[in-house]
């Protein structure tokens, strides 16, 4: 075969090879919000998808995109959820909370809700009018202790999905009086699954009830464990110092603001052999040293939608 004929064969073959190389990976596309954690006063690095490794039970998964959630993608809906049974010395703390709400960027819509006798009460749906959200904030008047996780689940499940990422700042003692096991509350597990399925990140600030000094220490500890479990599993963080009220909310609210300002939308493809319509454990790590990533511990792999009569999904 002449050199010209060989070159022609290679030219014809190359597009087929290139097409095979650029073919989309098989599997179910999944999106999660990841957070660039503590960077200790240094400017956080700008991540790219090549900086990340996503694995499912040690098997690597294809990373298809990584979008910084800033600029025209900075939209955030943040609910402040306050447990009304947490009424120990709240005055100055709520002045700090009001300043936090007022200082949020214009791209953040703030909602305000309360847990009253174990029931959810929405005082203000997410609004970019931060002064309106501030007016909806009121210090807890005290209510009967009940599971804070059932109202949280209700809030998440009734929250319409839009284009913005979503997060909850929950202020509670984390105690479910109805929990049979002091170290595990079924209501907390239900809330975690609801948040992971909806892509909602939860930040939790422990704040005790007025009678915490006379309460069973094991129950207080259990409540803090549940708050920490809830936050970590959903890619957020929990804040507490001992069993008493925090001396100030300001440094922890600043930490929440820093986290929400350094988030990315990560897109990857779940293993096609995984059961669709189920939770799967996924690990995300950075190739860059000394980078802390905060991510959900499980992701919801949706089932593929069946094609309709017109062939559309």
ZASEVO-147221 format. One record per residue (C-alpha): residue in three letters; x, y, z. Coordinates in steps of 0.05 Angstrom, whole numbers, plus 5000, padded with zeros to 4 digits. Example, Ala and Ser with C-alpha at 12.3 -4.5 7.8 and 13.67 -1.06 7.14 Angstrom:
// residues 2
Ala524649105156;Ser527349795143;
//
This chain:
// residues 313
Unk500050005000;Unk502650694981;Unk504151225034;Unk498351645008;Unk493551055015;Unk496050915086;Unk495051655104;Unk488051635076;Unk486351025118;Unk489051355181;Unk485151995166;Unk478651595158;Unk479851185220;Unk481751765266;Unk474752085272;Unk471951405294;Unk477451345347;Unk476352065370;Unk468851955375;Unk469951345418;Unk474651735463;Unk469752305474;Unk463651865484;Unk460052035549;Unk461451535605;Unk455951035619;Unk452151105684;Unk447451585720;Unk449552325724;Unk449752575797;Unk450653285824;Unk452653475894;Unk454954105930;Unk461954065959;Unk465254566005;Unk472454786009;Unk473454756084;Unk478055136131;Unk483755486097;Unk486555826159;Unk486856546136;Unk489856376069;Unk486556516002;Unk482955875982;Unk485455565917;Unk481155535855;Unk479454805843;Unk478454465776;Unk475353795761;Unk482353505749;Unk484053655822;Unk478753175848;Unk478052425855;Unk471152125866;Unk470551405888;Unk465050925906;Unk467650365951;Unk474650505925;Unk472550485851;Unk473851135814;Unk467951495782;Unk468451965722;Unk468352705742;Unk464753085687;Unk464453795713;Unk466154255772;Unk462654935775;Unk464755475825;Unk458455725860;Unk460056455855;Unk458557035808;Unk452356865767;Unk452156175800;Unk452456435872;Unk445056365886;Unk443556065954;Unk437255945994;Unk438755906068;Unk433555746121;Unk434855946193;Unk431155416234;Unk430455576309;Unk428155086361;Unk423655466409;Unk425455006467;Unk432555296465;Unk431155906507;Unk437255966552;Unk440356666551;Unk438556806478;Unk438457566476;Unk445457756453;Unk445957126411;Unk439957346369;Unk442958036360;Unk448857666328;Unk444157246287;Unk440657866260;Unk447358176241;Unk449157526205;Unk442657536165;Unk443558276147;Unk450758166124;Unk449257616074;Unk450557766000;Unk444757975956;Unk445157295921;Unk442956955986;Unk435556886000;Unk434156796074;Unk428156416103;Unk426256376176;Unk422655796210;Unk421355556281;Unk420354896316;Unk414455006363;Unk412354416406;Unk415453946355;Unk411854266296;Unk414654676239;Unk412555406233;Unk415155796173;Unk415456536191;Unk418656776125;Unk420056406061;Unk426856516029;Unk427357256009;Unk432957695985;Unk430058256027;Unk434458126086;Unk431158646130;Unk424658276121;Unk428057636144;Unk430958006204;Unk424058226225;Unk421757506223;Unk427057316275;Unk424757296347;Unk428157006409;Unk425456326431;Unk419856396482;Unk420455676504;Unk416355086483;Unk415454356500;Unk421653946480;Unk420453496421;Unk424453206364;Unk427553766323;Unk428953296265;Unk421653156246;Unk420353896231;Unk427053936195;Unk424953356150;Unk418353706137;Unk421954356119;Unk426554006069;Unk421053596036;Unk416454206028;Unk422054646001;Unk421254755925;Unk427354585885;Unk429955165844;Unk436555355810;Unk439855565875;Unk443455115923;Unk440155025990;Unk442455006063;Unk439555026133;Unk442455356194;Unk439254986252;Unk439555236324;Unk437354686372;Unk439554236429;Unk438653636383;Unk434853216434;Unk429252766412;Unk425552586476;Unk421952006440;Unk428451666419;Unk428850966448;Unk436350946443;Unk439851546474;Unk445451496422;Unk441251416359;Unk434851766339;Unk430951476280;Unk428152176267;Unk435252436256;Unk436851886206;Unk430452066168;Unk432552796166;Unk439452616140;Unk436552196083;Unk431652756065;Unk437353266063;Unk442052816023;Unk436552645973;Unk434653385965;Unk441853635963;Unk441054066026;Unk447054226069;Unk445654286144;Unk449554706193;Unk447754596266;Unk449055046326;Unk447754736394;Unk443755166441;Unk441054856506;Unk434154896536;Unk433155316598;Unk433354716645;Unk439754416617;Unk443254446685;Unk438053966714;Unk437853526651;Unk440852836643;Unk447952946616;Unk447452326573;Unk441452616536;Unk444953276525;Unk450952896497;Unk446452476453;Unk443253116425;Unk450153406408;Unk452152746375;Unk445852756332;Unk447153476311;Unk454353316292;Unk452052686255;Unk446753076217;Unk451653626197;Unk457453196176;Unk453252706137;Unk450253266095;Unk456853626082;Unk455954156136;Unk458754286205;Unk456254286278;Unk458454776332;Unk458354686407;Unk462954776468;Unk460954356527;Unk453754286551;Unk452555026564;Unk450655576515;Unk455955836468;Unk459056486495;Unk458056786425;Unk455056566359;Unk459157066318;Unk465356646303;Unk461156046284;Unk456456446240;Unk462656736206;Unk464956026194;Unk458255846161;Unk458856466117;Unk465856266096;Unk463555566079;Unk457755796036;Unk462356286000;Unk467055715979;Unk462655185948;Unk462554815882;Unk457454405843;Unk460753745829;Unk458153305772;Unk460252585764;Unk457451945736;Unk455251385783;Unk457250675768;Unk452050385720;Unk452049735760;Unk449450095822;Unk442050055839;Unk438550675812;Unk433751005859;Unk438150875920;Unk443351195966;Unk450551035951;Unk456751195993;Unk461451655955;Unk468151945975;Unk470952595945;Unk478252785957;Unk482953305929;Unk489553165895;Unk492153815925;Unk495353735992;Unk492454066055;Unk485654166023;Unk479554006066;Unk473353816028;Unk466553776062;Unk461853316024;Unk455552906036;Unk457352196057;Unk452051886012;Unk448952105947;Unk442151955918;Unk442751595851;Unk436151745816;Unk432551225775;Unk432451365700;Unk425851665677;Unk421851245629;Unk420651515560;Unk413751795547;Unk409151675486;Unk413052185445;Unk419751875462;Unk421552435510;Unk423852275580;
//
